[in-house]
Amino acid sequence: MTAAHRAMDRLETWPDLARGTPSCRVGEALRTAESEVLHFHSGREADLHLTRAVLGDLLPVLRQSSAIRPFPGAAWVTVLLECDADVDLLISLVSVALKALVDTWPHPAPQPCNRFRVLLLPGERAPVEAAPPTLAARLGSVRKAVSRRPVPRLRPSA
């Protein structure tokens, strides 16, 4: 049994949490009636919705743990589950997350979990965000994604 399974088994007994499908559609989730709280993406990691406010307050402390992968500006943290101590840490943080989610009712629009973000190691800084891509750049990536060649441009007639 993996650490994630042990955590899931313990947390499923909590009266306010129920198993469900995560919004990212990867793995399993635990949620309240109003909000997703936790996603288990594999047997060794989980994403926890702490809210931006709580994450901002706890970030200096969370960075001290090798099991926590925070994301600046995000509402979620990734918890690496390698041993029972990591499971205990996750369960403690779920309690904090539930309190934070209760304090933020009504909930803002759901934030994506960390599944598709780049992980930062403790002590690393997030890269400076570049300007949003132009429409031409976005269309170029769409063309690549659907394997189509660009449409040749017509030259204006003289």
C-alpha positions as CSV (number, residue, x, y, z in Angstrom):
1,M,0.0,0.0,0.0
2,T,1.4,3.4,-1.0
3,A,1.6,6.4,1.2
4,A,-1.1,8.1,-0.9
5,H,-3.4,5.1,-0.3
6,R,-2.7,5.3,3.5
7,A,-3.5,9.0,3.5
8,M,-6.7,8.5,1.4
9,D,-7.9,5.7,3.7
10,R,-7.4,7.9,6.8
11,L,-8.9,11.1,5.3
12,E,-12.0,9.2,3.9
13,T,-13.1,8.6,7.4
14,W,-13.5,12.4,8.0
15,P,-17.2,13.4,7.9
16,D,-16.7,16.4,5.6
17,L,-14.7,14.7,2.9
18,A,-15.8,12.5,0.1
19,R,-14.0,10.7,-2.7
20,G,-14.5,12.1,-6.2
21,T,-13.0,12.8,-9.6
22,P,-10.6,15.8,-9.6
23,S,-11.2,18.7,-11.9
24,C,-8.0,17.9,-13.7
25,R,-9.2,14.4,-14.4
26,V,-6.0,12.8,-13.2
27,G,-6.1,10.5,-10.2
28,E,-8.6,10.7,-7.3
29,A,-9.8,13.6,-5.2
30,L,-11.2,14.3,-1.8
31,R,-13.7,17.2,-1.6
32,T,-16.2,18.9,0.5
33,A,-19.7,19.6,-0.7
34,E,-18.5,22.9,-2.0
35,S,-14.9,22.5,-3.0
36,E,-12.1,20.2,-4.0
37,V,-9.5,19.9,-1.2
38,L,-7.0,17.3,-2.3
39,H,-5.9,15.4,-5.4
40,F,-3.9,12.2,-5.4
41,H,-2.2,12.1,-8.8
42,S,0.0,9.1,-8.0
43,G,0.9,6.8,-5.1
44,R,3.6,9.3,-4.2
45,E,2.2,12.8,-4.5
46,A,-0.8,14.9,-3.8
47,D,-1.9,18.4,-4.5
48,L,-3.6,20.2,-1.6
49,H,-5.8,23.3,-2.0
50,L,-4.6,25.6,0.8
51,T,-5.9,28.9,-0.7
52,R,-3.6,31.7,-1.7
53,A,-3.9,33.6,1.5
54,V,-2.9,30.6,3.7
55,L,-0.2,29.6,1.3
56,G,1.2,33.1,1.4
57,D,1.2,33.0,5.3
58,L,2.8,29.6,5.5
59,L,5.2,29.7,2.6
60,P,8.4,30.4,4.7
61,V,7.5,27.4,6.9
62,L,6.5,25.1,4.1
63,R,9.7,25.8,2.2
64,Q,11.6,24.2,5.1
65,S,10.0,20.8,4.3
66,S,11.5,18.6,1.6
67,A,8.1,17.1,1.1
68,I,6.4,20.3,0.1
69,R,6.5,21.9,-3.4
70,P,5.0,25.3,-3.3
71,F,4.1,27.4,-6.3
72,P,4.3,31.2,-5.9
73,G,0.9,32.8,-6.5
74,A,-0.9,29.4,-6.6
75,A,-3.6,28.2,-4.3
76,W,-2.2,24.6,-4.2
77,V,0.9,22.9,-2.9
78,T,2.2,19.5,-4.0
79,V,3.1,17.2,-1.1
80,L,5.5,14.3,-1.9
81,L,4.5,11.2,0.0
82,E,7.4,9.0,0.7
83,C,6.9,7.9,4.3
84,D,4.5,8.0,7.2
85,A,5.8,11.3,8.4
86,D,4.8,12.8,5.0
87,V,1.3,11.3,5.4
88,D,1.0,12.9,8.9
89,L,2.1,16.2,7.5
90,L,-0.4,16.0,4.7
91,I,-3.2,15.2,7.1
92,S,-2.3,18.2,9.3
93,L,-2.3,20.4,6.2
94,V,-5.7,19.1,5.1
95,S,-7.1,20.3,8.4
96,V,-5.6,23.7,7.8
97,A,-7.0,23.7,4.2
98,L,-10.5,22.8,5.4
99,K,-10.4,25.7,7.9
100,A,-9.2,28.0,5.1
101,L,-11.8,26.9,2.7
102,V,-14.6,27.4,5.3
103,D,-13.3,30.9,5.9
104,T,-13.4,31.8,2.2
105,W,-17.1,30.9,1.6
106,P,-18.5,31.7,-0.9
107,H,-15.6,30.2,-2.8
108,P,-14.0,32.1,-5.7
109,A,-13.8,30.5,-9.1
110,P,-11.9,27.1,-8.8
111,Q,-8.1,27.4,-9.2
112,P,-6.3,24.7,-11.2
113,C,-4.2,22.2,-9.2
114,N,-0.5,21.9,-9.7
115,R,-0.6,19.0,-12.0
116,F,0.4,21.1,-15.0
117,R,2.7,23.5,-13.3
118,V,6.5,23.4,-13.1
119,L,7.7,22.2,-9.7
120,L,10.0,24.5,-7.8
121,L,12.6,22.9,-5.5
122,P,13.0,24.4,-2.0
123,G,14.9,27.7,-2.3
124,E,14.2,28.1,-6.0
125,R,12.5,31.2,-7.3
126,A,9.8,31.2,-9.9
127,P,10.9,32.4,-13.4
128,V,9.8,35.9,-14.3
129,E,6.7,35.6,-16.3
130,A,7.0,36.7,-19.9
131,A,4.5,38.7,-21.7
132,P,1.5,36.7,-22.9
133,P,2.1,35.1,-26.3
134,T,0.8,37.0,-29.3
135,L,-2.1,35.7,-31.3
136,A,0.2,34.5,-34.1
137,A,2.3,32.6,-31.6
138,R,-0.8,30.9,-30.1
139,L,-2.0,30.0,-33.6
140,G,1.4,28.6,-34.4
141,S,1.2,26.3,-31.4
142,V,-2.3,25.2,-32.3
143,R,-1.1,24.4,-35.8
144,K,1.6,22.2,-34.3
145,A,-0.8,20.6,-32.0
146,V,-3.1,19.5,-34.8
147,S,-0.3,18.8,-37.2
148,R,-1.3,21.2,-39.8
149,R,0.9,23.2,-42.0
150,P,0.5,27.0,-42.1
151,V,-1.7,28.4,-44.8
152,P,0.5,30.2,-47.4
153,R,0.0,33.9,-47.4
154,L,-1.3,35.5,-50.6
155,R,0.8,38.3,-51.9
156,P,-1.2,41.4,-52.8
157,S,-1.4,41.9,-56.5
158,A,0.3,45.0,-57.9
